[in-house]
Amino acid sequence: MDEEAEQAGVRTVAVVGLGTAGAALARRCADAGLRTIGVTADAADADRARRESAGTGIEVTCALEAVTAAGVIIEAVPERAAAKRAVLAAIAAHRAPGTPVLTTALTLTAAELAAASGGPGLHALRFVRADRLTAVELAHAPGTPERHTAVVLALLHRLGLKAHQVPDLPGSVAPVLLFALLNQAAWMHEEGHASAAALDTAVRLGCGWPDGPLRTLDAIGLDTALDVLDGLHGRLGPRFQPPPGIRELVSQGALGAKAGRGYVCGTTAAASAPATATPSTPVLAPAPVPGIGPVVVIGSGTMATGIGEVFLRGGYRTVLLARTAEKAAAADEAVRFGLERTAASGPDPAAAMTRWTATADRSVLCRAGLVIEAVVEDPAVKRDLFAELGAVCAPGTLLATTTSSLPVGECGTASGRPADVVGLHFFNPAPAMPLVELVRAAGTGEPALATARRIVTGLGKTPVECADRTGFLVNALLFPYLNDALGLLEDGAVGPALLDAAVKSVGGQPIGPTRLLDTVGADVALTVARRLYEQYGRRPEFAPAPLLERLVDGGFLGRKSAGRGVRAYLTEAAAAVAA
């Protein structure tokens, strides 16, 4: 491909605009051995760019006519429509005939900017973070010559950038999904649902992100993110309306990583984040909280047995309470298998099982020091259970719910002793996942919260504290993101394979949204989406996607339906239309 780029005449690249994105692209071009001309209209900005690029070989100038020497020109000025059009028009006056032009515009399409660029055609180069630039989405305006696309693809290959050719959409594919999630996280922080450190820790540990959403915004640059959000808000609606806080930070010069100040960069919140805000591995030596025990886990499904295994590993006397003796026996087998499977790195299974009981005898509740319910996500079932717990458990017994989407406060009210009730939202599989969302309802007492915090930390898990709201932190961000992804698939502009590939490589996610939805289950996603829709006052941007409704109606639930999920549904739907 290096030879192809040379044959196409790409020996010199001009980058117009040397902000965060432009400077990153210029460095990649210079590192690839290309003559690189960096153009900026501001003399002070040019001086800064010369200092920052010293020794890289980048030629910095304020003279736009320097682009005449380039075989490819990249426009990378800030994400403002008027500025983009003006610079593209100025480039058109100086570029050599037939020179491909790329724009980093994200909120405007290549088609909308093509006229300003002087034609023929225009490519749009889209990405999320300039500091982790390994892949891009590439779109082009109608009428773009194929030879231009070939030159651009060869250049991107030379720069070491994987290119996903995508439709020319406002916000593109991975970026539009990620900016919606980042914006929602900023709103959750602004509304006091959790600290910046808690939000970032929850998403890192619960979703596998390398950075949390607020640190990601800092890395993008809060001024850049604000411009993008303003543009997408105007094009795509209220999902992208930025919170006042980000505008205030920008007005104060707190632009994120590049300024050393932002949501987490340079803040006391970042500096004083608790030690538990970093990933941890399960403790091998028992570290139970004195006076807590036995622990009773109610339920017999995957989450209940996983939590039971976690407490056994933590050194607690643990009882699993199932509805029937048969379910108790099956749960017992699952926990024994889990301990034996990891015997080399965990506690001795035989020793651990001396502290273990699986039973259907509800009298164990009377002797519990901690009760954790992991029963079906049905409000009526949970209310009845907590009414029972309030009546039969000893005074001071800590009562916890593992609900992932129902209000913890309702459980507290049903128990008649809300000060003893907390939310402990473990993630599946509980023995492996390091995160536990620690939820304080309006009536939760400080002693109960402090005890729960010590218990979770002693288990080798990371507690993040959050408000009692639908979805807590991770699910409140994750499920709207999955819903948005289905919206992209709805009109067929992008398919699931391209969507997943772009989100993984351009968005930096560990798994694509359709694969993640198949893992979680479309039925679970629909249940949570409906509850979030109610939480947000039935705002249309949070309404469950019609495709999600059809997946559930047709039984395309993903892994739990023999792997028949999003891709199988779309394939069969396309075949039915063709027939």
C-alpha positions as CSV (number, residue, x, y, z in Angstrom):
1,M,0.0,0.0,0.0
2,D,3.0,2.4,0.5
3,E,3.8,1.9,-3.1
4,E,0.2,2.5,-4.1
5,A,0.2,5.8,-2.2
6,E,3.5,6.8,-3.9
7,Q,2.1,5.9,-7.3
8,A,-1.0,8.0,-6.6
9,G,1.3,11.0,-5.9
10,V,0.8,11.2,-2.1
11,R,4.1,12.5,-1.0
12,T,2.9,15.6,0.7
13,V,-0.1,16.1,3.0
14,A,-1.4,19.4,4.2
15,V,-3.4,19.6,7.4
16,V,-5.4,22.8,7.8
17,G,-6.2,23.4,11.5
18,L,-3.8,22.3,14.2
19,G,-6.0,21.8,17.2
20,T,-6.2,18.4,19.0
21,A,-7.4,16.5,15.9
22,G,-5.4,18.3,13.3
23,A,-2.2,18.0,15.3
24,A,-2.7,14.3,15.8
25,L,-3.3,13.8,12.1
26,A,-0.3,15.8,11.2
27,R,2.0,13.8,13.5
28,R,0.8,10.6,12.0
29,C,1.5,11.9,8.5
30,A,5.0,13.0,9.6
31,D,5.7,9.7,11.4
32,A,4.7,7.9,8.1
33,G,7.5,9.6,6.3
34,L,5.3,12.1,4.4
35,R,6.2,15.7,3.9
36,T,3.6,17.3,6.2
37,I,2.5,20.9,6.0
38,G,0.5,22.2,9.0
39,V,-1.6,25.3,8.3
40,T,-3.2,27.6,10.9
41,A,-4.5,31.1,10.4
42,D,-3.4,32.4,13.9
43,A,0.2,33.4,14.4
44,A,0.2,32.6,18.1
45,D,-1.3,29.2,17.3
46,A,1.4,28.7,14.7
47,D,4.1,29.4,17.3
48,R,2.5,26.9,19.7
49,A,2.3,24.3,17.0
50,R,6.0,24.8,16.0
51,R,7.0,24.3,19.7
52,E,4.9,21.2,20.1
53,S,6.0,19.7,16.8
54,A,9.7,20.5,17.1
55,G,11.7,17.6,15.7
56,T,8.8,15.9,14.0
57,G,9.4,17.5,10.6
58,I,6.0,19.1,10.4
59,E,6.2,22.4,8.5
60,V,4.0,25.0,10.2
61,T,2.8,28.0,8.3
62,C,0.0,30.6,8.3
63,A,0.0,30.7,4.5
64,L,-3.0,28.8,3.2
65,E,-1.5,28.8,-0.3
66,A,1.0,26.2,0.9
67,V,-1.7,23.5,0.4
68,T,-1.0,23.8,-3.4
69,A,2.0,21.5,-2.9
70,A,-0.1,18.7,-1.2
71,G,-1.4,15.5,-2.8
72,V,-4.1,15.3,-0.1
73,I,-5.5,18.1,2.0
74,I,-7.2,17.5,5.4
75,E,-9.4,20.2,6.9
76,A,-9.5,19.9,10.7
77,V,-10.7,23.3,12.0
78,P,-13.2,23.4,14.9
79,E,-16.6,21.8,14.4
80,R,-18.6,24.9,13.5
81,A,-20.5,25.0,10.2
82,A,-19.5,28.5,9.1
83,A,-15.8,27.9,9.9
84,K,-15.8,24.6,8.0
85,R,-17.4,26.1,4.9
86,A,-15.2,29.1,4.9
87,V,-12.0,27.1,5.2
88,L,-13.1,24.5,2.6
89,A,-13.8,27.4,0.2
90,A,-10.4,28.9,0.8
91,I,-8.7,25.5,0.3
92,A,-10.6,25.2,-3.0
93,A,-9.0,28.4,-4.2
94,H,-5.5,27.1,-3.7
95,R,-5.5,23.3,-4.1
96,A,-4.0,21.8,-7.2
97,P,-6.6,20.4,-9.7
98,G,-7.7,16.8,-8.8
99,T,-6.4,16.9,-5.2
100,P,-8.6,14.9,-2.8
101,V,-9.9,16.9,0.2
102,L,-11.0,15.4,3.5
103,T,-12.9,17.1,6.3
104,T,-13.1,16.1,9.9
105,A,-16.7,17.4,10.1
106,L,-18.8,15.2,12.2
107,T,-22.1,17.0,12.5
108,L,-22.3,18.1,8.9
109,T,-22.3,15.6,6.1
110,A,-19.8,15.5,3.3
111,A,-22.6,16.0,0.9
112,E,-23.6,19.3,2.6
113,L,-20.0,20.6,2.5
114,A,-19.1,19.4,-1.0
115,A,-20.2,22.6,-2.7
116,A,-18.0,24.7,-0.4
117,S,-15.0,22.5,-1.2
118,G,-15.1,23.3,-4.9
119,G,-15.7,19.6,-5.9
120,P,-15.5,17.2,-7.3
121,G,-16.6,15.4,-4.2
122,L,-15.4,15.4,-0.6
123,H,-14.4,12.7,1.9
124,A,-15.4,12.9,5.6
125,L,-12.9,11.5,8.1
126,R,-14.7,10.7,11.4
127,F,-13.3,9.5,14.8
128,V,-13.9,10.0,18.5
129,R,-10.5,10.5,20.2
130,A,-7.5,12.0,18.5
131,D,-5.2,10.7,21.3
132,R,-6.1,7.1,20.5
133,L,-6.4,7.2,16.8
134,T,-6.2,3.7,15.3
135,A,-9.3,3.6,13.1
136,V,-11.6,6.0,11.3
137,E,-15.0,6.0,9.6
138,L,-14.8,7.3,6.0
139,A,-17.7,8.7,4.1
140,H,-17.9,10.5,0.8
141,A,-20.2,13.0,-0.9
142,P,-22.1,11.9,-4.0
143,G,-20.0,12.4,-7.2
144,T,-16.6,11.7,-5.4
145,P,-14.3,10.1,-8.0
146,E,-13.4,6.6,-7.3
147,R,-9.7,7.4,-7.9
148,H,-9.9,9.9,-5.0
149,T,-11.3,7.2,-2.7
150,A,-8.5,4.9,-3.7
151,V,-5.9,7.6,-2.9
152,V,-7.5,8.3,0.4
153,L,-7.7,4.6,1.4
154,A,-4.1,4.1,0.4
155,L,-3.0,7.1,2.5
156,L,-5.0,5.9,5.6
157,H,-3.4,2.5,5.3
158,R,0.0,4.1,5.2
159,L,-0.8,6.0,8.3
160,G,-1.8,2.8,10.1
161,L,-5.4,3.7,10.3
162,K,-8.1,1.1,9.7
163,A,-10.8,2.6,7.6
164,H,-14.5,1.7,7.8
165,Q,-16.4,3.0,4.8
166,V,-19.8,4.1,6.1
167,P,-22.9,6.0,4.9
168,D,-22.6,9.8,5.0
169,L,-24.8,10.4,8.1
170,P,-24.8,13.3,10.6
171,G,-22.7,12.0,13.5
172,S,-21.6,9.0,11.5
173,V,-21.9,5.5,13.2
174,A,-19.7,4.9,16.2
175,P,-19.3,8.6,17.1
176,V,-23.0,9.4,17.3
177,L,-23.6,6.4,19.6
178,L,-20.6,7.4,21.8
179,F,-21.4,11.1,22.0
180,A,-25.0,10.3,23.1
181,L,-23.7,8.1,25.9
182,L,-21.0,10.7,26.9
183,N,-23.6,13.4,27.0
184,Q,-25.9,11.4,29.2
185,A,-23.1,10.7,31.6
186,A,-22.4,14.4,31.8
187,W,-26.1,15.0,32.6
188,M,-26.1,12.3,35.3
189,H,-23.1,14.0,36.9
190,E,-24.7,17.4,36.7
191,E,-27.9,16.2,38.2
192,G,-26.1,14.7,41.2
193,H,-26.7,11.0,40.6
194,A,-23.0,10.1,41.2
195,S,-19.6,11.7,41.4
196,A,-17.4,12.0,38.4
197,A,-15.1,9.3,39.9
198,A,-18.0,7.0,40.5
199,L,-19.4,7.4,37.0
200,D,-16.0,6.7,35.4
201,T,-15.3,3.8,37.6
202,A,-18.7,2.2,37.0
203,V,-18.3,2.4,33.2
204,R,-14.7,1.1,33.2
205,L,-15.5,-1.8,35.4
206,G,-19.1,-2.5,34.3
207,C,-18.6,-2.0,30.6
208,G,-14.9,-2.7,30.1
209,W,-14.0,0.8,28.8
210,P,-10.4,1.8,29.1
211,D,-11.5,5.2,30.4
212,G,-14.8,6.3,31.9
213,P,-17.1,8.8,30.0
214,L,-16.1,12.0,31.8
215,R,-12.4,11.3,31.4
216,T,-13.2,10.5,27.7
217,L,-14.8,13.9,27.3
218,D,-11.7,15.5,28.9
219,A,-9.5,13.6,26.4
220,I,-11.6,14.7,23.4
221,G,-11.5,18.3,24.7
222,L,-14.5,19.9,26.3
223,D,-14.6,22.7,23.7
224,T,-14.5,20.2,20.9
225,A,-17.1,18.0,22.6
226,L,-19.4,21.0,23.2
227,D,-19.1,22.0,19.5
228,V,-20.0,18.5,18.4
229,L,-22.9,18.2,20.9
230,D,-24.3,21.6,19.9
231,G,-24.1,20.5,16.2
232,L,-25.8,17.1,16.8
233,H,-28.4,18.7,19.0
234,G,-29.4,20.9,16.2
235,R,-29.5,18.0,13.7
236,L,-30.7,15.1,15.8
237,G,-32.6,16.4,18.7
238,P,-32.6,16.6,22.5
239,R,-30.5,13.4,23.1
240,F,-27.5,15.6,22.4
241,Q,-28.4,18.8,24.3
242,P,-25.3,19.5,26.4
243,P,-25.7,20.2,30.1
244,P,-25.0,23.7,31.3
245,G,-22.0,22.4,33.3
246,I,-19.9,21.6,30.2
247,R,-20.5,25.1,28.8
248,E,-19.5,26.6,32.1
249,L,-16.3,24.6,32.2
250,V,-15.4,25.7,28.7
251,S,-16.1,29.4,29.6
252,Q,-13.6,29.0,32.5
253,G,-10.9,27.6,30.2
254,A,-11.3,24.1,31.7
255,L,-11.0,22.3,28.4
256,G,-10.0,18.9,29.6
257,A,-6.7,17.1,29.3
258,K,-5.1,19.7,27.0
259,A,-5.7,22.4,29.7
260,G,-5.1,20.2,32.7
261,R,-8.6,21.0,34.0
262,G,-12.0,19.5,33.2
263,Y,-14.4,17.0,34.6
264,V,-11.7,14.9,36.2
265,C,-8.4,16.2,34.8
266,G,-6.8,18.4,37.5
267,T,-9.8,18.3,39.8
268,T,-9.9,17.4,43.5
269,A,-12.4,14.7,42.6
270,A,-9.8,12.9,40.4
271,A,-7.0,13.5,42.9
272,S,-9.0,12.2,45.9
273,A,-10.8,9.3,44.3
274,P,-11.0,6.4,46.8
275,A,-8.6,3.5,46.5
276,T,-11.6,1.4,45.6
277,A,-12.0,3.3,42.3
278,T,-9.4,1.1,40.6
279,P,-9.9,-2.5,39.4
280,S,-9.2,-5.1,42.0
281,T,-8.9,-8.9,42.0
282,P,-10.9,-11.1,44.3
283,V,-9.3,-11.5,47.7
284,L,-8.0,-15.0,48.3
285,A,-7.6,-14.5,52.1
286,P,-11.0,-14.3,53.9
287,A,-11.8,-10.7,55.0
288,P,-15.3,-10.9,56.4
289,V,-16.7,-7.9,58.3
290,P,-16.9,-8.9,62.0
291,G,-20.4,-9.6,63.3
292,I,-21.9,-10.1,59.8
293,G,-23.2,-13.6,59.3
294,P,-24.5,-15.8,58.2
295,V,-25.2,-14.3,54.8
296,V,-28.4,-15.5,53.2
297,V,-28.8,-15.1,49.5
298,I,-32.4,-15.5,48.3
299,G,-32.8,-17.0,44.8
300,S,-31.4,-19.9,42.8
301,G,-30.6,-18.4,39.4
302,T,-27.2,-17.5,37.9
303,M,-26.9,-14.2,39.9
304,A,-27.9,-15.8,43.2
305,T,-25.4,-18.7,42.9
306,G,-22.7,-16.3,41.7
307,I,-23.2,-14.0,44.7
308,G,-23.2,-17.0,47.0
309,E,-19.9,-18.1,45.5
310,V,-18.5,-14.5,46.0
311,F,-19.4,-14.6,49.7
312,L,-17.9,-18.0,50.2
313,R,-14.7,-16.8,48.7
314,G,-14.8,-13.8,51.0
315,G,-14.9,-16.1,54.1
316,Y,-18.5,-15.8,55.1
317,R,-20.9,-18.5,56.4
318,T,-23.3,-18.4,53.4
319,V,-26.8,-19.8,53.0
320,L,-28.6,-19.9,49.7
321,L,-32.4,-19.9,50.1
322,A,-34.3,-21.3,47.2
323,R,-38.1,-21.8,46.6
324,T,-37.9,-25.6,46.5
325,A,-35.5,-28.3,47.6
326,E,-34.9,-29.2,43.9
327,K,-33.8,-25.7,43.1
328,A,-31.6,-25.6,46.2
329,A,-29.9,-28.8,45.1
330,A,-29.3,-27.4,41.6
331,A,-27.8,-24.2,43.1
332,D,-25.6,-26.2,45.4
333,E,-24.2,-28.0,42.4
334,A,-23.6,-24.8,40.5
335,V,-21.6,-23.2,43.5
336,R,-19.5,-26.4,44.0
337,F,-18.7,-26.4,40.3
338,G,-17.7,-22.7,40.4
339,L,-15.3,-23.3,43.4
340,E,-13.8,-26.4,41.9
341,R,-13.2,-24.8,38.5
342,T,-11.0,-22.1,40.1
343,A,-9.5,-24.1,42.9
344,A,-6.0,-23.3,41.7
345,S,-6.4,-19.6,42.3
346,G,-9.2,-19.5,44.9
347,P,-10.0,-21.0,48.3
348,D,-9.9,-24.7,48.9
349,P,-13.3,-25.9,47.8
350,A,-13.7,-28.5,50.6
351,A,-12.9,-25.9,53.2
352,A,-15.2,-23.3,51.7
353,M,-18.1,-25.8,51.5
354,T,-18.0,-26.3,55.3
355,R,-19.4,-22.7,55.4
356,W,-22.1,-23.4,52.8
357,T,-25.7,-24.4,52.9
358,A,-28.4,-24.5,50.2
359,T,-31.9,-25.0,51.4
360,A,-35.6,-24.2,51.0
361,D,-36.1,-23.7,54.8
362,R,-37.1,-20.1,55.3
363,S,-36.3,-20.2,59.0
364,V,-32.7,-19.4,58.1
365,L,-33.9,-15.8,57.7
366,C,-34.3,-15.4,61.4
367,R,-30.6,-16.0,62.0
368,A,-29.2,-13.9,59.1
369,G,-26.8,-10.9,59.6
370,L,-27.1,-10.0,55.9
371,V,-29.8,-10.9,53.5
372,I,-29.4,-10.4,49.7
373,E,-32.3,-11.0,47.5
374,A,-31.7,-12.1,43.9
375,V,-35.2,-13.1,42.8
376,V,-37.1,-12.3,39.6
377,E,-37.3,-8.6,38.5
378,D,-41.0,-8.3,39.4
379,P,-42.0,-5.4,41.6
380,A,-44.8,-7.3,43.3
381,V,-42.6,-10.3,44.1
382,K,-39.9,-8.0,45.6
383,R,-42.3,-6.0,47.6
384,D,-43.8,-9.2,49.1
385,L,-40.4,-10.6,49.9
386,F,-39.2,-7.4,51.7
387,A,-42.4,-7.3,53.7
388,E,-41.5,-10.8,54.9
389,L,-37.9,-9.8,55.6
390,G,-39.0,-6.8,57.6
391,A,-41.2,-9.1,59.7
392,V,-38.9,-12.1,60.4
393,C,-35.3,-10.8,60.3
394,A,-33.7,-9.7,63.5
395,P,-33.5,-6.0,64.2
396,G,-30.4,-4.5,62.6
397,T,-30.1,-7.1,59.9
398,L,-28.8,-5.5,56.7
399,L,-31.3,-6.1,53.9
400,A,-30.0,-5.8,50.3
401,T,-31.6,-6.0,46.9
402,T,-29.7,-6.9,43.7
403,T,-32.3,-5.3,41.5
404,S,-30.9,-3.8,38.3
405,S,-33.8,-1.6,37.4
406,L,-36.4,-1.3,40.1
407,P,-36.3,1.4,42.9
408,V,-34.5,0.3,46.0
409,G,-36.7,2.7,48.0
410,E,-39.8,0.6,47.2
411,C,-38.1,-2.4,48.8
412,G,-37.3,-0.3,51.9
413,T,-40.8,0.9,52.2
414,A,-42.2,-2.6,51.9
415,S,-39.9,-3.8,54.6
416,G,-41.1,-1.3,57.2
417,R,-37.5,-0.6,58.1
418,P,-36.0,1.4,55.3
419,A,-33.0,2.5,57.2
420,D,-31.7,-1.2,57.0
421,V,-32.2,-1.5,53.2
422,V,-29.5,-0.8,50.5
423,G,-29.0,-1.8,46.9
424,L,-26.1,-4.0,46.0
425,H,-26.1,-4.4,42.3
426,F,-23.6,-7.1,41.3
427,F,-22.7,-7.7,37.7
428,N,-22.8,-11.0,35.9
429,P,-20.8,-13.2,36.3
430,A,-20.6,-12.0,39.9
431,P,-17.4,-14.0,40.8
432,A,-15.5,-12.4,38.0
433,M,-16.9,-8.8,37.7
434,P,-15.2,-6.4,40.1
435,L,-18.0,-3.8,40.2
436,V,-20.8,-3.5,42.7
437,E,-23.2,-0.5,42.5
438,L,-24.0,0.6,46.1
439,V,-27.4,2.3,46.0
440,R,-28.6,4.5,48.8
441,A,-32.4,5.1,48.8
442,A,-34.0,8.1,50.4
443,G,-34.6,6.1,53.6
444,T,-31.3,4.2,53.8
445,G,-29.4,4.8,57.1
446,E,-25.8,5.8,57.1
447,P,-24.8,2.8,59.3
448,A,-26.3,0.4,56.8
449,L,-24.5,2.2,53.9
450,A,-21.2,2.1,55.7
451,T,-21.5,-1.6,56.6
452,A,-22.4,-2.4,53.0
453,R,-19.4,-0.4,51.8
454,R,-17.1,-2.4,54.1
455,I,-18.6,-5.7,53.1
456,V,-18.2,-5.0,49.3
457,T,-14.6,-3.8,49.7
458,G,-13.7,-6.8,51.9
459,L,-15.0,-9.1,49.1
460,G,-12.3,-7.6,46.8
461,K,-15.0,-5.8,44.8
462,T,-15.1,-2.1,43.9
463,P,-18.2,-0.3,45.3
464,V,-19.5,2.8,43.5
465,E,-22.1,4.8,45.2
466,C,-25.1,6.2,43.3
467,A,-28.6,7.5,43.7
468,D,-31.7,5.4,43.6
469,R,-32.9,5.8,40.1
470,T,-33.9,3.5,37.3
471,G,-30.8,1.8,35.9
472,F,-28.5,3.2,38.5
473,L,-25.3,4.1,36.6
474,V,-24.2,1.4,34.2
475,N,-27.6,0.3,32.9
476,A,-28.9,3.8,32.7
477,L,-26.1,4.5,30.2
478,L,-25.8,1.1,28.6
479,F,-29.4,0.4,27.6
480,P,-30.1,3.7,25.9
481,Y,-26.9,3.2,24.0
482,L,-28.1,-0.2,22.8
483,N,-31.5,1.2,21.9
484,D,-29.8,4.0,19.9
485,A,-27.7,1.3,18.1
486,L,-30.9,-0.5,17.0
487,G,-32.2,2.8,15.7
488,L,-29.2,3.0,13.4
489,L,-30.1,-0.5,12.1
490,E,-33.8,0.3,11.6
491,D,-33.6,1.9,8.2
492,G,-30.9,-0.4,6.8
493,A,-28.3,2.3,6.2
494,V,-25.8,0.3,8.2
495,G,-25.8,-3.4,8.9
496,P,-24.9,-5.2,12.2
497,A,-21.4,-6.4,11.1
498,L,-20.3,-2.9,10.1
499,L,-21.9,-1.3,13.2
500,D,-20.1,-3.7,15.5
501,A,-16.8,-3.4,13.7
502,A,-16.9,0.4,13.7
503,V,-17.9,0.7,17.4
504,K,-15.1,-1.7,18.4
505,S,-12.3,-0.1,16.5
506,V,-13.3,3.5,16.1
507,G,-15.2,3.8,19.4
508,G,-12.8,1.6,21.4
509,Q,-15.4,-0.6,22.8
510,P,-14.7,-4.2,23.9
511,I,-17.8,-5.6,22.1
512,G,-20.1,-4.3,19.4
513,P,-23.6,-3.3,20.4
514,T,-25.5,-6.0,18.5
515,R,-23.3,-8.7,20.0
516,L,-23.7,-7.1,23.4
517,L,-27.5,-7.0,23.0
518,D,-27.5,-10.7,22.1
519,T,-25.5,-11.4,25.3
520,V,-27.7,-9.4,27.6
521,G,-31.0,-10.5,25.9
522,A,-33.4,-8.4,24.0
523,D,-36.2,-9.1,26.5
524,V,-34.0,-7.7,29.3
525,A,-33.1,-4.7,27.2
526,L,-36.8,-4.0,26.4
527,T,-37.8,-4.3,30.1
528,V,-35.1,-1.8,31.1
529,A,-35.8,0.5,28.1
530,R,-39.4,0.7,29.1
531,R,-38.6,1.6,32.7
532,L,-36.1,4.2,31.6
533,Y,-38.7,5.6,29.2
534,E,-41.0,6.1,32.2
535,Q,-38.1,7.5,34.3
536,Y,-37.4,10.1,31.7
537,G,-41.1,11.2,31.5
538,R,-41.8,9.3,28.3
539,R,-39.5,11.6,26.3
540,P,-39.5,10.2,22.7
541,E,-35.7,10.0,22.5
542,F,-35.8,7.3,25.1
543,A,-38.7,5.3,23.7
544,P,-37.8,1.7,23.0
545,A,-36.7,1.2,19.4
546,P,-39.4,-0.5,17.2
547,L,-36.8,-3.0,16.2
548,L,-36.3,-4.0,19.8
549,E,-40.0,-4.6,20.2
550,R,-40.0,-6.8,17.1
551,L,-37.0,-8.8,18.3
552,V,-38.8,-9.6,21.5
553,D,-42.1,-10.3,19.8
554,G,-40.4,-12.7,17.4
555,G,-38.4,-14.5,20.1
556,F,-35.1,-13.3,18.8
557,L,-33.6,-12.8,22.2
558,G,-29.9,-13.6,21.5
559,R,-27.8,-16.1,23.4
560,K,-30.8,-17.4,25.5
561,S,-32.7,-18.3,22.3
562,A,-30.1,-20.6,20.8
563,G,-28.1,-17.6,19.5
564,R,-31.0,-16.3,17.4
565,G,-30.7,-12.5,17.9
566,V,-30.3,-9.3,15.9
567,R,-28.4,-10.7,12.9
568,A,-30.7,-13.7,12.5
569,Y,-33.8,-11.5,12.7
570,L,-32.4,-9.0,10.1
571,T,-31.4,-11.8,7.8
572,E,-34.8,-13.5,7.9
573,A,-36.6,-10.2,7.5
574,A,-34.5,-9.4,4.4
575,A,-35.2,-12.8,3.0
576,A,-39.0,-12.4,3.6
577,V,-39.0,-9.0,1.8
578,A,-37.0,-10.5,-1.1
579,A,-39.5,-13.3,-1.4
